[in-house]
Amino acid sequence: MLQFTCSSISIDWIVMFEFLIQSLQIKSMSIFEAGMLICFGASWPFAVMKTYKTKSVKGKSRLFLTLIIIGYIFGMINKILNSVDIVFWLYVVNLLLVGSDFILCLLYRNREENR
């Protein structure tokens, strides 16, 4: 068993980890899924702001954004069918961010084509 001892205080890290999982009602695989979604979600606001500020969609692929949106929808369906937990809401936030980038891409692409 993994233990950490400091100044005669013994902490059982596995018990703390299990308590955290149970208190947040997150399954162990969802922690890694949550980490993935947090990392992806951290990058989307920058992409959306860049598109909004520059009003340029050069290098943006509608196909790529569509595939990401479909992937997030499948992840949400999986959560609904198996176990809705806090990770479901990470999918929702990511979907909204990618969806807003996709809408900006459509708007600004039409503007560039009309010039």
Residue pairs with C-beta under 8 A, 6 or more apart in sequence:
1 12
1 14
2 12
2 13
2 14
3 10
3 11
3 12
3 13
4 10
4 11
4 13
5 11
21 27
21 28
21 31
24 85
24 86
25 85
25 86
26 34
26 85
26 86
26 87
27 83
27 85
30 83
30 85
30 86
30 87
33 75
33 87
34 86
34 87
34 90
37 87
37 90
37 91
37 94
38 90
40 94
41 90
41 93
41 94
41 97
44 94
44 97
44 98
44 101
45 97
47 101
48 97
48 100
48 101
48 104
51 57
51 60
51 101
51 104
51 105
51 108
52 104
55 108
55 111
56 108
56 112
57 104
57 105
57 108
57 109
57 112
60 101
60 105
60 109
62 102
62 105
62 106
62 109
65 98
65 101
65 102
65 105
66 102
68 98
69 95
69 98
69 99
69 102
72 91
72 94
72 95
72 98
73 95
75 91
76 88
76 91
76 92
76 95
79 85
79 87
79 88
79 91
80 88
